[in-house]
Amino acid sequence: MIIRLKDGSEKEYARSMTVLDIAKDISEGLARNACAGEIDGEVVDLRTPVTGDCALNILTFQDEKGKKAFRHTASHVLAQAVKRLYPDAKLAIGPAIDDGFYYDFDMAPLTREDLDAIEKEMKKVIKENPPIERFELPREEAIAFMKEKDEPYKVELIEDLPEDAVISFYKQGDFTDLCAGPHLMSVKPIKAFKLTASSGAYWRGNENNKMLTRIYGTAYTKKADLEERLKYLEEIKLRDHNRLGREMELFTTVDVIGQGLPLILPKGAKIIQTLQRWIEDLEDNEWGYVRTKTPLMAKSDLYKISGHWDHYKDGMFVLGDEEKDKEVLALRPMTCPFQYYCYKNTQKSYRDLPYRMSETSTLFRNEDSGEMHGLTRVRQFTISEGHLIIRPDQTNEELKNCLNLAQYCLTVLGVQDDVTYRLSKWDPKNKEKYLGDEEYWETTQDAIRNILVEQGVPFVEADGEAAFYGPKIDIQAKNVYGKEDTMITIQLDCAIAENFDMYYIDQNGEKQRPYVIHRTSLGCYERTLAWLIEKYAGKFPTWLCPEQVRVLPISEKFEEYAESVNKELKKNGILSTVDNRSEKIGYKIREARLQKIPYMLVVGAKEQEAGKVSVRSRFAGDEGQKDLKDFIADICEEIRTKAIRKEEITEEK
């Protein structure tokens, strides 16, 4: 048999060999570092026999797929340690994930001390270095095997496997787990690991199922790499918007109000107001949108026309019962069906299109309680929503404009390099979930794909992520913990106009169906605020800061001058305050810096006498004395241009 290696070279063998045997033949060092193999693109165990011609890649910890095999084995070490310490704990699932692994157990919640004890037991397992063996069982024997071990979650998983599935297990000393693999040959290479957290997680991600205990961890081949990762995790905790946003008094939550219903406090409200005003002026004055304001709820009749009642009802807050009440209402999960009636209010001709409608829309979605998180996953939120009613021949140009507007907004916010793009497509295996036939979906997906290619935007494609009425561009960003969220969407819909009898009169006087583009220019304001908190660690660009300048009189003798400075700042639209407390000036400066205020104006005898201010900034520290009018001109220009000044200092000297 001929084996084609990653570097293009070939090896020829007269008999079948395992992946590990071939690795040893290539290099003993490669074999020592091997975590898994990849045969013709399929990741396999090192134990796997190679029986014919193929392309073979030996995966080490330097490869992402190799890392996953390594960390998957670490998750089994975790499960083995838990079963030793908590014999009654029931096993659920334990995959490798980006930067680590987790395992779900049916057991009581754990403390940090519990995790430390489990870590200690994991070290014992690794020191014992039990052999890892893989074996297979027929379905009925596999079910009986796991029933005997009293592992009900594993039994359920086996019962849900396809009839022709290979059911494999991995035995590791006194521990055996249902698992497809691949795994390391032994646990010995796991030299550095850490259990990082424990939380609740619903079985199979369904809130109607039991809440399990999830243990997160990470593992490396070298202690230095682990220490670097743990240091990074500590650093990103300082950027976690859920912690930092509360510390900065931007938002809070209250149990009696409910999950996913944050209170945006004055400082956070000012940031969102600034963003909203910017987007509304941008869309209305520069991008040709008209603005609407529509109801927050509607009768179920509306959602039945749009298709949301059939395709999205579980995600809506429904007010009333169709079997009992004459009229059933629902809070709106999106604005599109309302804006269609704004379009239909007057007859439109082909000359009136594109007709671009925008709205600052408050929406409501019945997210699972287990999904709620800070400002990124909430049940009430506000978005920069818009719908463009277009002629078919305008599709290309208007899709490009929507993409360009979104990219412009990202650039102004300084996050343009922090996003990825996804073409979200339908799932042809579940056609009943969508409007339209296969030809419709292929045509609309091609239209979006062509735009991305034409604009030179790198993107990935994902089946099953489309809206039920059409494909979309999803602009994605990750939070500090690596979880990905959709920030902006642009969706093409060539079907919904029929449902609402939307039309325009063409140049021949005939009625024609328009297309619809659903889009956001900035997306959800709450989620964007969370993103910006983490991006800037709370040190927002000056134009976004809820307090842009703080005037600091050296003593009470200069309060009157400080107030006059503040009055002049406010006359120029600058968000400023005066700190008149009887504190030393050093204390006032330190506190202003801790509150991440961009500029401090210190005023005392010299400044009052000269009519100047001493400028200290978050960016460069002591910037010296300036005429007040010059400082105002500079900061107004910084705010007007939405400049992002580079942070040149990390702490006050």
Solvent accessible surface area in square Angstrom, and as a share of the most:
residue,aa,sasa,rsa
1,M,44,0.20
2,I,67,0.34
3,I,0,0.00
4,R,105,0.38
5,L,28,0.14
6,K,152,0.64
7,D,118,0.61
8,G,61,0.58
9,S,51,0.33
10,E,104,0.47
11,K,67,0.28
12,E,138,0.62
13,Y,27,0.10
14,A,115,0.89
15,R,160,0.58
16,S,57,0.37
17,M,23,0.10
18,T,40,0.23
19,V,0,0.00
20,L,28,0.14
21,D,53,0.27
22,I,0,0.00
23,A,0,0.00
24,K,96,0.41
25,D,75,0.39
26,I,59,0.30
27,S,46,0.30
28,E,107,0.48
29,G,23,0.22
30,L,47,0.23
31,A,12,0.09
32,R,181,0.66
33,N,94,0.48
34,A,10,0.08
35,C,6,0.03
36,A,0,0.00
37,G,0,0.00
38,E,24,0.11
39,I,31,0.16
40,D,94,0.49
41,G,56,0.53
42,E,117,0.53
43,V,48,0.27
44,V,20,0.12
45,D,9,0.05
46,L,2,0.01
47,R,47,0.17
48,T,36,0.21
49,P,82,0.52
50,V,4,0.02
51,T,108,0.63
52,G,30,0.29
53,D,93,0.48
54,C,6,0.03
55,A,40,0.31
56,L,3,0.01
57,N,31,0.16
58,I,17,0.09
59,L,4,0.02
60,T,21,0.12
61,F,16,0.07
62,Q,148,0.66
63,D,36,0.19
64,E,121,0.54
65,K,94,0.40
66,G,0,0.00
67,K,39,0.16
68,K,94,0.40
69,A,3,0.02
70,F,1,0.00
71,R,9,0.03
72,H,31,0.14
73,T,0,0.00
74,A,0,0.00
75,S,0,0.00
76,H,4,0.02
77,V,0,0.00
78,L,0,0.00
79,A,0,0.00
80,Q,1,0.01
81,A,0,0.00
82,V,0,0.00
83,K,47,0.20
84,R,76,0.28
85,L,72,0.36
86,Y,69,0.26
87,P,92,0.58
88,D,120,0.62
89,A,3,0.02
90,K,42,0.18
91,L,3,0.01
92,A,0,0.00
93,I,59,0.30
94,G,11,0.11
95,P,46,0.29
96,A,17,0.13
97,I,59,0.30
98,D,104,0.54
99,D,68,0.35
100,G,2,0.02
101,F,0,0.00
102,Y,27,0.10
103,Y,1,0.00
104,D,3,0.02
105,F,0,0.00
106,D,28,0.14
107,M,32,0.14
108,A,71,0.55
109,P,119,0.75
110,L,24,0.12
111,T,75,0.44
112,R,92,0.34
113,E,124,0.56
114,D,39,0.20
115,L,5,0.02
116,D,67,0.34
117,A,49,0.38
118,I,0,0.00
119,E,18,0.08
120,K,134,0.57
121,E,20,0.09
122,M,0,0.00
123,K,124,0.52
124,K,102,0.43
125,V,0,0.00
126,I,26,0.13
127,K,180,0.76
128,E,98,0.44
129,N,56,0.29
130,P,11,0.07
131,P,89,0.56
132,I,13,0.06
133,E,90,0.41
134,R,93,0.34
135,F,63,0.26
136,E,93,0.41
137,L,41,0.20
138,P,82,0.52
139,R,43,0.16
140,E,124,0.56
141,E,96,0.43
142,A,0,0.00
143,I,20,0.10
144,A,60,0.46
145,F,53,0.22
146,M,0,0.00
147,K,124,0.53
148,E,147,0.66
149,K,88,0.37
150,D,80,0.42
151,E,5,0.02
152,P,68,0.43
153,Y,24,0.09
154,K,6,0.03
155,V,13,0.08
156,E,62,0.28
157,L,38,0.19
158,I,0,0.00
159,E,91,0.41
160,D,84,0.44
161,L,62,0.31
162,P,83,0.52
163,E,152,0.68
164,D,128,0.66
165,A,32,0.25
166,V,102,0.59
167,I,7,0.04
168,S,5,0.03
169,F,0,0.00
170,Y,2,0.01
171,K,82,0.35
172,Q,4,0.02
173,G,26,0.25
174,D,106,0.55
175,F,9,0.04
176,T,14,0.08
177,D,2,0.01
178,L,25,0.13
179,C,16,0.09
180,A,91,0.71
181,G,17,0.16
182,P,24,0.15
183,H,1,0.00
184,L,4,0.02
185,M,74,0.33
186,S,27,0.17
187,V,0,0.00
188,K,126,0.54
189,P,46,0.29
190,I,2,0.01
191,K,140,0.59
192,A,5,0.04
193,F,21,0.09
194,K,59,0.25
195,L,0,0.00
196,T,47,0.27
197,A,45,0.35
198,S,35,0.23
199,S,53,0.34
200,G,47,0.45
201,A,13,0.10
202,Y,44,0.17
203,W,12,0.04
204,R,113,0.41
205,G,57,0.55
206,N,64,0.33
207,E,70,0.32
208,N,133,0.68
209,N,52,0.27
210,K,119,0.51
211,M,95,0.42
212,L,3,0.01
213,T,7,0.04
214,R,45,0.16
215,I,0,0.00
216,Y,65,0.25
217,G,5,0.05
218,T,3,0.02
219,A,0,0.00
220,Y,24,0.09
221,T,37,0.22
222,K,129,0.55
223,K,138,0.59
224,A,69,0.54
225,D,52,0.27
226,L,16,0.08
227,E,89,0.40
228,E,120,0.54
229,R,44,0.16
230,L,47,0.24
231,K,133,0.56
232,Y,97,0.37
233,L,29,0.14
234,E,100,0.45
235,E,86,0.38
236,I,9,0.04
237,K,94,0.40
238,L,113,0.56
239,R,92,0.34
240,D,18,0.09
241,H,1,0.00
242,N,36,0.18
243,R,83,0.30
244,L,11,0.05
245,G,0,0.00
246,R,87,0.32
247,E,106,0.47
248,M,31,0.14
249,E,102,0.46
250,L,0,0.00
251,F,1,0.00
252,T,41,0.24
253,T,53,0.31
254,V,54,0.31
255,D,142,0.74
256,V,142,0.82
257,I,77,0.39
258,G,21,0.21
259,Q,101,0.45
260,G,8,0.08
261,L,57,0.29
262,P,21,0.13
263,L,68,0.34
264,I,54,0.27
265,L,51,0.26
266,P,110,0.69
267,K,72,0.31
268,G,0,0.00
269,A,45,0.35
270,K,64,0.27
271,I,0,0.00
272,I,18,0.09
273,Q,61,0.27
274,T,33,0.19
275,L,0,0.00
276,Q,40,0.18
277,R,143,0.52
278,W,25,0.09
279,I,1,0.01
280,E,44,0.20
281,D,81,0.42
282,L,6,0.03
283,E,1,0.01
284,D,54,0.28
285,N,116,0.60
286,E,126,0.57
287,W,67,0.24
288,G,44,0.43
289,Y,15,0.06
290,V,68,0.39
291,R,81,0.30
292,T,22,0.13
293,K,193,0.82
294,T,18,0.10
295,P,81,0.51
296,L,82,0.41
297,M,78,0.35
298,A,16,0.13
299,K,92,0.39
300,S,7,0.04
301,D,79,0.41
302,L,23,0.11
303,Y,0,0.00
304,K,97,0.41
305,I,68,0.35
306,S,1,0.01
307,G,7,0.07
308,H,3,0.01
309,W,19,0.07
310,D,119,0.61
311,H,62,0.28
312,Y,67,0.25
313,K,78,0.33
314,D,137,0.71
315,G,17,0.16
316,M,6,0.03
317,F,60,0.25
318,V,51,0.29
319,L,77,0.38
320,G,44,0.42
321,D,59,0.30
322,E,81,0.36
323,E,165,0.74
324,K,171,0.72
325,D,64,0.33
326,K,214,0.91
327,E,101,0.45
328,V,9,0.05
329,L,51,0.25
330,A,0,0.00
331,L,33,0.16
332,R,4,0.01
333,P,0,0.00
334,M,22,0.10
335,T,0,0.00
336,C,3,0.02
337,P,0,0.00
338,F,18,0.07
339,Q,0,0.00
340,Y,1,0.00
341,Y,94,0.36
342,C,45,0.27
343,Y,3,0.01
344,K,72,0.30
345,N,122,0.62
346,T,80,0.47
347,Q,125,0.56
348,K,16,0.07
349,S,32,0.21
350,Y,48,0.18
351,R,187,0.68
352,D,66,0.34
353,L,9,0.05
354,P,36,0.22
355,Y,56,0.21
356,R,54,0.20
357,M,1,0.00
358,S,0,0.00
359,E,6,0.03
360,T,40,0.23
361,S,0,0.00
362,T,31,0.18
363,L,0,0.00
364,F,22,0.09
365,R,64,0.23
366,N,62,0.32
367,E,43,0.19
368,D,55,0.28
369,S,30,0.19
370,G,48,0.46
371,E,82,0.37
372,M,30,0.13
373,H,65,0.29
374,G,12,0.12
375,L,0,0.00
376,T,14,0.08
377,R,60,0.22
378,V,6,0.04
379,R,47,0.17
380,Q,80,0.36
381,F,20,0.08
382,T,18,0.11
383,I,16,0.08
384,S,3,0.02
385,E,11,0.05
386,G,0,0.00
387,H,2,0.01
388,L,1,0.01
389,I,0,0.00
390,I,0,0.00
391,R,52,0.19
392,P,56,0.35
393,D,108,0.56
394,Q,21,0.09
395,T,16,0.09
396,N,67,0.34
397,E,95,0.43
398,E,7,0.03
399,L,1,0.00
400,K,39,0.17
401,N,40,0.20
402,C,3,0.02
403,L,0,0.00
404,N,56,0.29
405,L,1,0.01
406,A,0,0.00
407,Q,51,0.22
408,Y,97,0.37
409,C,0,0.00
410,L,1,0.01
411,T,71,0.41
412,V,21,0.12
413,L,1,0.00
414,G,19,0.18
415,V,0,0.00
416,Q,76,0.34
417,D,124,0.64
418,D,61,0.31
419,V,17,0.10
420,T,80,0.46
421,Y,24,0.09
422,R,37,0.14
423,L,0,0.00
424,S,0,0.00
425,K,33,0.14
426,W,4,0.02
427,D,28,0.14
428,P,60,0.38
429,K,183,0.78
430,N,52,0.27
431,K,103,0.44
432,E,133,0.60
433,K,99,0.42
434,Y,17,0.07
435,L,40,0.20
436,G,47,0.45
437,D,89,0.46
438,E,90,0.41
439,E,130,0.58
440,Y,34,0.13
441,W,0,0.00
442,E,79,0.35
443,T,83,0.49
444,T,2,0.01
445,Q,6,0.03
446,D,63,0.32
447,A,29,0.22
448,I,0,0.00
449,R,59,0.21
450,N,84,0.43
451,I,0,0.00
452,L,0,0.00
453,V,97,0.56
454,E,100,0.45
455,Q,65,0.29
456,G,61,0.58
457,V,13,0.08
458,P,112,0.70
459,F,54,0.23
460,V,96,0.55
461,E,72,0.32
462,A,25,0.20
463,D,92,0.48
464,G,31,0.30
465,E,74,0.33
466,A,15,0.11
467,A,20,0.16
468,F,23,0.10
469,Y,16,0.06
470,G,0,0.00
471,P,0,0.00
472,K,30,0.13
473,I,0,0.00
474,D,0,0.00
475,I,0,0.00
476,Q,8,0.04
477,A,5,0.04
478,K,117,0.49
479,N,28,0.14
480,V,22,0.12
481,Y,100,0.38
482,G,38,0.37
483,K,102,0.43
484,E,72,0.32
485,D,13,0.07
486,T,37,0.21
487,M,12,0.05
488,I,1,0.00
489,T,25,0.14
490,I,0,0.00
491,Q,21,0.09
492,L,2,0.01
493,D,1,0.01
494,C,32,0.19
495,A,25,0.19
496,I,4,0.02
497,A,3,0.03
498,E,112,0.50
499,N,64,0.33
500,F,6,0.02
501,D,74,0.39
502,M,1,0.00
503,Y,50,0.19
504,Y,13,0.05
505,I,35,0.18
506,D,18,0.09
507,Q,128,0.57
508,N,120,0.61
509,G,52,0.50
510,E,101,0.45
511,K,130,0.55
512,Q,73,0.32
513,R,92,0.34
514,P,1,0.01
515,Y,63,0.24
516,V,0,0.00
517,I,0,0.00
518,H,10,0.05
519,R,4,0.02
520,T,13,0.07
521,S,1,0.01
522,L,2,0.01
523,G,3,0.02
524,C,18,0.11
525,Y,0,0.00
526,E,17,0.07
527,R,36,0.13
528,T,0,0.00
529,L,0,0.00
530,A,0,0.00
531,W,24,0.08
532,L,0,0.00
533,I,0,0.00
534,E,13,0.06
535,K,71,0.30
536,Y,33,0.13
537,A,23,0.18
538,G,1,0.01
539,K,54,0.23
540,F,2,0.01
541,P,4,0.03
542,T,1,0.01
543,W,10,0.04
544,L,1,0.01
545,C,5,0.03
546,P,29,0.18
547,E,26,0.12
548,Q,7,0.03
549,V,0,0.00
550,R,25,0.09
551,V,0,0.00
552,L,0,0.00
553,P,1,0.01
554,I,79,0.40
555,S,43,0.28
556,E,132,0.59
557,K,158,0.67
558,F,25,0.11
559,E,53,0.24
560,E,149,0.67
561,Y,34,0.13
562,A,0,0.00
563,E,78,0.35
564,S,58,0.37
565,V,1,0.00
566,N,15,0.08
567,K,139,0.59
568,E,63,0.28
569,L,0,0.00
570,K,110,0.46
571,K,142,0.60
572,N,65,0.33
573,G,61,0.58
574,I,4,0.02
575,L,53,0.26
576,S,2,0.02
577,T,61,0.35
578,V,31,0.18
579,D,10,0.05
580,N,58,0.30
581,R,101,0.37
582,S,117,0.76
583,E,75,0.34
584,K,168,0.71
585,I,46,0.23
586,G,27,0.26
587,Y,88,0.34
588,K,4,0.02
589,I,19,0.10
590,R,136,0.50
591,E,38,0.17
592,A,0,0.00
593,R,31,0.11
594,L,142,0.71
595,Q,73,0.32
596,K,39,0.16
597,I,6,0.03
598,P,0,0.00
599,Y,9,0.03
600,M,1,0.00
601,L,0,0.00
602,V,16,0.09
603,V,0,0.00
604,G,0,0.00
605,A,62,0.48
606,K,155,0.66
607,E,14,0.06
608,Q,85,0.38
609,E,159,0.71
610,A,56,0.43
611,G,39,0.38
612,K,58,0.24
613,V,0,0.00
614,S,21,0.14
615,V,1,0.00
616,R,48,0.18
617,S,1,0.00
618,R,4,0.01
619,F,2,0.01
620,A,34,0.27
621,G,7,0.07
622,D,95,0.49
623,E,47,0.21
624,G,30,0.29
625,Q,82,0.37
626,K,56,0.24
627,D,47,0.24
628,L,27,0.14
629,K,152,0.64
630,D,66,0.34
631,F,4,0.02
632,I,12,0.06
633,A,61,0.47
634,D,77,0.40
635,I,2,0.01
636,C,40,0.24
637,E,84,0.38
638,E,18,0.08
639,I,40,0.20
640,R,162,0.59
641,T,65,0.38
642,K,48,0.20
643,A,38,0.29
644,I,75,0.38
645,R,77,0.28
646,K,163,0.69
647,E,63,0.28
648,E,114,0.51
649,I,39,0.20
650,T,126,0.73
651,E,106,0.47
652,E,47,0.21
653,K,201,0.85
